[in-house]
Amino acid sequence: MDRLENSLKESSRDLSFAKFKSGGVVAIVLVIVFGLLNSLFEGKVVAKLPFSPIPFIQRMSHRGLLGDDPTDCAMVFLYFLCSVSIRSNLQKILGFAPPRNTAGPGLFSMPETKSR
């Protein structure tokens, strides 16, 4: 039993290290792409929102743009939405995503019950 527990601990440590490495690689790629896109689209409207966002979101969606139209969307906001939505796909493409069955329990996992 002790051997299995030690093996599980080592495997968990290896998986955590692999996730850390993949997260670092993805973060570096996203920062480089952000810098490139920011220099290309600085001060330009890249999209029109179909709604007027709440003031907190509007500051981010209208960052760096001239004018008062709240439906104008800057590159920063669009990039943020895209990076959030494609992060896991980018990890899969680069081969850094762990297998699905090693994801572990969800956010609300059941507590372990010990039998006596």
DRENPA-3360 file (N, C-alpha, C; in nm, 2 decimals, always signed):
BEGIN
1 = MDRLENSL = +0.08/-0.12/+0.00/+0.00/+0.00/+0.00/+0.09/+0.13/+0.00 ~ +0.20/+0.12/+0.08/+0.29/+0.24/+0.08/+0.35/+0.26/-0.05 ~ +0.39/+0.15/-0.12/+0.45/+0.17/-0.26/+0.35/+0.24/-0.35 ~ +0.22/+0.20/-0.35/+0.12/+0.26/-0.43/+0.10/+0.41/-0.40 ~ +0.10/+0.44/-0.27/+0.08/+0.58/-0.23/+0.20/+0.66/-0.27 ~ +0.32/+0.61/-0.26/+0.44/+0.68/-0.31/+0.44/+0.70/-0.46 ~ +0.40/+0.59/-0.53/+0.39/+0.60/-0.67/+0.28/+0.71/-0.71 ~ +0.17/+0.71/-0.64/+0.07/+0.81/-0.67/+0.12/+0.95/-0.65;
9 = KESSRDLS = +0.19/+0.97/-0.54/+0.25/+1.10/-0.50/+0.35/+1.15/-0.61 ~ +0.43/+1.06/-0.66/+0.53/+1.09/-0.76/+0.46/+1.12/-0.89 ~ +0.36/+1.05/-0.93/+0.28/+1.07/-1.05/+0.21/+1.21/-1.04 ~ +0.15/+1.24/-0.92/+0.09/+1.37/-0.91/+0.19/+1.48/-0.92 ~ +0.30/+1.46/-0.86/+0.41/+1.57/-0.87/+0.45/+1.59/-1.02 ~ +0.47/+1.48/-1.09/+0.51/+1.48/-1.23/+0.40/+1.55/-1.31 ~ +0.27/+1.52/-1.29/+0.16/+1.58/-1.36/+0.16/+1.73/-1.33 ~ +0.18/+1.77/-1.20/+0.17/+1.91/-1.17/+0.29/+1.99/-1.24;
17 = FAKFKSGG = +0.40/+1.93/-1.24/+0.52/+1.99/-1.31/+0.49/+2.00/-1.46 ~ +0.43/+1.90/-1.52/+0.39/+1.91/-1.66/+0.29/+2.02/-1.69 ~ +0.19/+2.03/-1.60/+0.09/+2.14/-1.61/+0.16/+2.28/-1.60 ~ +0.25/+2.29/-1.50/+0.32/+2.41/-1.48/+0.40/+2.45/-1.61 ~ +0.47/+2.36/-1.67/+0.55/+2.38/-1.79/+0.46/+2.43/-1.90 ~ +0.35/+2.36/-1.92/+0.26/+2.39/-2.03/+0.19/+2.53/-2.01 ~ +0.16/+2.56/-1.88/+0.11/+2.69/-1.85/+0.21/+2.80/-1.88 ~ +0.33/+2.78/-1.85/+0.44/+2.87/-1.88/+0.46/+2.90/-2.03;
25 = VVAIVLVI = +0.46/+2.79/-2.11/+0.47/+2.80/-2.25/+0.36/+2.87/-2.32 ~ +0.23/+2.84/-2.27/+0.12/+2.91/-2.33/+0.12/+3.05/-2.29 ~ +0.16/+3.09/-2.17/+0.16/+3.23/-2.12/+0.26/+3.31/-2.21 ~ +0.38/+3.25/-2.23/+0.48/+3.32/-2.31/+0.43/+3.34/-2.46 ~ +0.36/+3.24/-2.51/+0.31/+3.26/-2.65/+0.20/+3.37/-2.65 ~ +0.12/+3.37/-2.55/+0.01/+3.47/-2.55/+0.06/+3.61/-2.53 ~ +0.17/+3.62/-2.45/+0.23/+3.75/-2.42/+0.29/+3.81/-2.55 ~ +0.36/+3.72/-2.62/+0.43/+3.76/-2.75/+0.32/+3.80/-2.85;
33 = VFGLLNSL = +0.22/+3.72/-2.87/+0.11/+3.76/-2.96/+0.04/+3.88/-2.92 ~ +0.02/+3.90/-2.79/-0.04/+4.03/-2.74/+0.04/+4.15/-2.78 ~ +0.17/+4.14/-2.76/+0.26/+4.26/-2.79/+0.25/+4.29/-2.94 ~ +0.26/+4.18/-3.02/+0.25/+4.20/-3.17/+0.12/+4.27/-3.21 ~ +0.01/+4.21/-3.16/-0.12/+4.27/-3.20/-0.15/+4.41/-3.14 ~ -0.10/+4.43/-3.02/-0.11/+4.56/-2.96/-0.04/+4.67/-3.05 ~ +0.07/+4.64/-3.10/+0.15/+4.74/-3.18/+0.08/+4.75/-3.32 ~ +0.02/+4.65/-3.37/-0.05/+4.66/-3.50/-0.18/+4.73/-3.49;
41 = FEGKVVAK = -0.26/+4.71/-3.39/-0.40/+4.77/-3.38/-0.41/+4.88/-3.27 ~ -0.31/+4.94/-3.24/-0.32/+5.05/-3.13/-0.40/+5.17/-3.18 ~ -0.51/+5.20/-3.11/-0.60/+5.31/-3.14/-0.70/+5.28/-3.25 ~ -0.71/+5.16/-3.29/-0.80/+5.13/-3.40/-0.92/+5.04/-3.35 ~ -1.04/+5.07/-3.40/-1.16/+4.99/-3.36/-1.15/+4.86/-3.44 ~ -1.15/+4.75/-3.37/-1.14/+4.62/-3.43/-1.27/+4.55/-3.44 ~ -1.37/+4.59/-3.36/-1.50/+4.52/-3.36/-1.61/+4.62/-3.31 ~ -1.73/+4.59/-3.34/-1.85/+4.67/-3.29/-1.93/+4.57/-3.21;
49 = LPFSPIPF = -1.95/+4.61/-3.08/-2.03/+4.52/-2.99/-2.17/+4.54/-3.02 ~ -2.25/+4.44/-3.01/-2.40/+4.45/-3.03/-2.47/+4.51/-2.91 ~ -2.40/+4.55/-2.81/-2.46/+4.60/-2.68/-2.37/+4.70/-2.62 ~ -2.42/+4.78/-2.53/-2.33/+4.88/-2.46/-2.30/+4.81/-2.32 ~ -2.17/+4.78/-2.31/-2.13/+4.71/-2.18/-2.14/+4.79/-2.06 ~ -2.14/+4.73/-1.94/-2.14/+4.80/-1.82/-2.01/+4.88/-1.80 ~ -2.02/+4.99/-1.72/-1.90/+5.08/-1.72/-1.77/+5.01/-1.69 ~ -1.76/+4.91/-1.60/-1.64/+4.84/-1.57/-1.58/+4.77/-1.69;
57 = IQRMSHRG = -1.67/+4.70/-1.76/-1.62/+4.63/-1.88/-1.60/+4.73/-2.00 ~ -1.67/+4.84/-2.00/-1.65/+4.94/-2.11/-1.52/+5.00/-2.10 ~ -1.46/+5.02/-1.98/-1.33/+5.08/-1.97/-1.22/+4.99/-2.04 ~ -1.24/+4.85/-2.03/-1.15/+4.76/-2.09/-1.18/+4.75/-2.24 ~ -1.31/+4.75/-2.28/-1.34/+4.73/-2.42/-1.31/+4.85/-2.50 ~ -1.30/+4.97/-2.44/-1.28/+5.09/-2.51/-1.14/+5.15/-2.48 ~ -1.05/+5.07/-2.42/-0.92/+5.12/-2.38/-0.84/+5.16/-2.51 ~ -0.79/+5.28/-2.50/-0.70/+5.33/-2.61/-0.77/+5.38/-2.73;
65 = LLGDDPTD = -0.90/+5.38/-2.73/-0.97/+5.43/-2.85/-1.02/+5.57/-2.83 ~ -1.02/+5.65/-2.94/-1.07/+5.78/-2.94/-1.22/+5.77/-2.97 ~ -1.30/+5.87/-2.92/-1.44/+5.87/-2.95/-1.52/+5.83/-2.83 ~ -1.65/+5.84/-2.84/-1.74/+5.81/-2.72/-1.84/+5.70/-2.75 ~ -1.83/+5.63/-2.86/-1.92/+5.52/-2.89/-1.89/+5.40/-2.80 ~ -1.98/+5.37/-2.71/-1.95/+5.26/-2.62/-1.95/+5.12/-2.68 ~ -2.00/+5.11/-2.81/-2.00/+4.98/-2.87/-1.87/+4.95/-2.95 ~ -1.78/+5.05/-2.96/-1.65/+5.03/-3.02/-1.57/+4.93/-2.93;
73 = CAMVFLYF = -1.50/+4.85/-2.99/-1.42/+4.74/-2.92/-1.28/+4.75/-2.96 ~ -1.19/+4.76/-2.86/-1.05/+4.77/-2.88/-0.99/+4.63/-2.89 ~ -0.87/+4.62/-2.94/-0.80/+4.49/-2.96/-0.78/+4.42/-2.83 ~ -0.76/+4.50/-2.72/-0.73/+4.44/-2.59/-0.85/+4.35/-2.54 ~ -0.97/+4.40/-2.55/-1.08/+4.33/-2.51/-1.11/+4.21/-2.59 ~ -1.10/+4.22/-2.72/-1.12/+4.11/-2.81/-1.01/+4.00/-2.79 ~ -0.89/+4.04/-2.77/-0.78/+3.95/-2.74/-0.81/+3.87/-2.61 ~ -0.85/+3.95/-2.51/-0.88/+3.88/-2.38/-0.99/+3.77/-2.40;
81 = LCSVSIRS = -1.10/+3.81/-2.47/-1.20/+3.71/-2.49/-1.15/+3.59/-2.56 ~ -1.07/+3.61/-2.67/-1.02/+3.50/-2.75/-0.92/+3.42/-2.67 ~ -0.83/+3.48/-2.59/-0.73/+3.40/-2.52/-0.80/+3.32/-2.41 ~ -0.90/+3.37/-2.35/-0.97/+3.29/-2.25/-1.04/+3.17/-2.32 ~ -1.10/+3.19/-2.44/-1.17/+3.08/-2.50/-1.08/+2.98/-2.57 ~ -0.96/+3.02/-2.61/-0.88/+2.92/-2.69/-0.76/+2.87/-2.61 ~ -0.75/+2.90/-2.48/-0.63/+2.86/-2.41/-0.62/+2.71/-2.40 ~ -0.73/+2.64/-2.37/-0.72/+2.49/-2.37/-0.70/+2.43/-2.50;
89 = NLQKILGF = -0.75/+2.49/-2.61/-0.73/+2.43/-2.74/-0.58/+2.45/-2.78 ~ -0.52/+2.57/-2.74/-0.38/+2.59/-2.77/-0.29/+2.49/-2.70 ~ -0.33/+2.46/-2.58/-0.25/+2.35/-2.50/-0.26/+2.22/-2.57 ~ -0.38/+2.19/-2.62/-0.40/+2.06/-2.69/-0.31/+2.06/-2.82 ~ -0.31/+2.17/-2.90/-0.24/+2.17/-3.02/-0.09/+2.16/-3.00 ~ -0.04/+2.23/-2.89/+0.10/+2.22/-2.86/+0.14/+2.09/-2.79 ~ +0.04/+2.01/-2.76/+0.07/+1.88/-2.70/+0.10/+1.88/-2.55 ~ +0.06/+1.99/-2.48/+0.08/+2.00/-2.34/-0.03/+1.97/-2.25;
97 = APPRNTAG = -0.15/+1.94/-2.31/-0.27/+1.91/-2.23/-0.26/+1.77/-2.17 ~ -0.29/+1.76/-2.04/-0.29/+1.62/-1.99/-0.41/+1.54/-2.04 ~ -0.40/+1.41/-2.03/-0.52/+1.33/-2.08/-0.64/+1.36/-1.99 ~ -0.76/+1.35/-2.05/-0.88/+1.38/-1.99/-0.91/+1.30/-1.86 ~ -0.87/+1.18/-1.85/-0.90/+1.10/-1.74/-0.81/+1.13/-1.62 ~ -0.71/+1.22/-1.63/-0.62/+1.26/-1.52/-0.66/+1.39/-1.47 ~ -0.77/+1.45/-1.51/-0.81/+1.58/-1.47/-0.85/+1.58/-1.32 ~ -0.89/+1.47/-1.26/-0.92/+1.47/-1.12/-1.06/+1.51/-1.09;
105 = PGLFSMPE = -1.10/+1.51/-0.97/-1.24/+1.55/-0.93/-1.27/+1.69/-0.97 ~ -1.39/+1.72/-0.98/-1.44/+1.85/-1.02/-1.43/+1.95/-0.90 ~ -1.49/+2.06/-0.91/-1.49/+2.17/-0.81/-1.56/+2.12/-0.69 ~ -1.67/+2.05/-0.70/-1.75/+2.00/-0.59/-1.74/+1.85/-0.58 ~ -1.63/+1.80/-0.54/-1.61/+1.66/-0.53/-1.67/+1.61/-0.40 ~ -1.70/+1.48/-0.40/-1.76/+1.42/-0.28/-1.65/+1.39/-0.18 ~ -1.67/+1.41/-0.05/-1.57/+1.37/+0.05/-1.55/+1.22/+0.05 ~ -1.42/+1.18/+0.08/-1.39/+1.04/+0.09/-1.45/+0.99/+0.22;
113 = TKSR = -1.51/+0.87/+0.22/-1.56/+0.81/+0.34/-1.47/+0.69/+0.37 ~ -1.43/+0.69/+0.50/-1.34/+0.58/+0.54/-1.43/+0.47/+0.60 ~ -1.40/+0.35/+0.56/-1.47/+0.23/+0.61/-1.39/+0.17/+0.73 ~ -1.46/+0.13/+0.83/-1.39/+0.08/+0.95/-1.41/-0.06/+0.97;
% end
